[in-house]
């Protein structure tokens, strides 16, 4: 509506300007005098302007007639397309002008204008690879999915534009969530242009979603071949795919094939924890404890992990706690300051009933990094040293509201996974899981949970008061003060006072 009003105002302005100019010319005195070959012409200003305009039109017409005459002469001399080219030249000029305007409208986000210019260009030009593509993109921008898909299908019908059409339909199917059709289209597009980085990534992602590990490894090799993936990244991701393939083979009951694939995955990426664990269990099943030990130690040097410790324990399942502590010594010494090594040593001391050594192994983790596992280990140490039940329950209550510690987290969307998977369950990104602590939550803890340590302590005090004489009650009150101080963070100081 506004554009129509603007056009009307501009038209009225032009009419007024022409009328004013004509009136001004009529009122002017003098004129133009032309003398040629004894002929003299005296023109008023108005007639001079009109004559100039007619002269320009006449020159333009003569140029056109001259071009047409040249085309006719060429046709007479044997050029059969000379006349058709003459008339097509004008059509091409109009078509390219419309095409240019459509591309500008598309770049500016005006889908409807781009579609109208694309239709006009299609009438004048015989270049469907340009006009149809513009129509498809303009229809997508305008929200006309049906017209866009129809245009992409027309592109698929031509050899030169087949890849563009397949890619356009592929993007529509991905937006619709039709992964089955999208996978077939991605395979077709990959066959047309195997070096295209976007198609490689889409095909790899769809293949991992469908658990087509063999096809995904072939796509990954193509990325390496065409230089779209660094060699070190290729080795790790190939290991991830080999590990996933080994898991599927194991579920099918093919133990030997699963072992070989798991060992291959560990060979490709020794630092990949799930691959090291599966390879170690494969060696254990074969009775090759030495290779299993070497695999776990190499992965532990790269990143200590509880699953590696569990696999290392499975090498000698019948050993005593003292023997296990001695055998784990080399593993712990490889990363003595790592929190996983300290927790592992503390847990083994607890199993060996050496609780002071467990406390020393835990060190300052309670103050520095008090997650649920650290606090639970601390509760076990207190229990082993004979602390009252209220102290133990206080540590366990703190563990309920403490952070859960390191977990498998997607680096792309920060989704937390219970177990390692090759692709994120939330955003489907491939090989983005990392063992780390999640960011601190800003959600407030319910008041009832925060009060749990105090409630547990009060119940313990009431139970003790009911069963003790007055002298014992006084002593228990002192212990209750110690417990309250431990709950608010003064555990170590009060422990020392109680030990004395």
ABEGO torsion letter per residue (X at the ends): XAAAAAAAAAAAAAAAAAAAAAAAAAABBEEBBBBBGGBBBBBBAAAAAAAAAAAAAAAAAAAAAAAAAAAAAAAAAGBAAAAAAAAAAAAAAAAAAAAAAAAAAAAAGBAAAAAAAAAAAAAABBBAAAAAAAAAAAAAAAGBAAAAAAAAAAAAABAAAAAAAAAAAAAAAAAAGBAAAAAAAAAAAAAABAABAAAAAAAAAAAAAAGBAAAAAAAAAAAAAAGABBAAAAAAAAAAAAAAAAAAAAAAGBAAAAAAAAAAAAAABAABAAAAAAAAAAAAAAGBAAAAAAAAAAAAAABBBAAAAAAAAAABAABBAAAAAAAAAAAAAABAABAAAAAAAAAAAAAAGBAAAAAAAAEAAAAABBBAAAAAAAAAAAAAAGBBAAAAAAAAAAAAABBAEBBBBBAAAGBBBABBBABBAAAGBBGABBBBBBBBBABBBBAAAAAAAAAAAAAAAAAAAAABBAAAAAAAAAAAAAAAAAAAGAAAAAAAAAAX
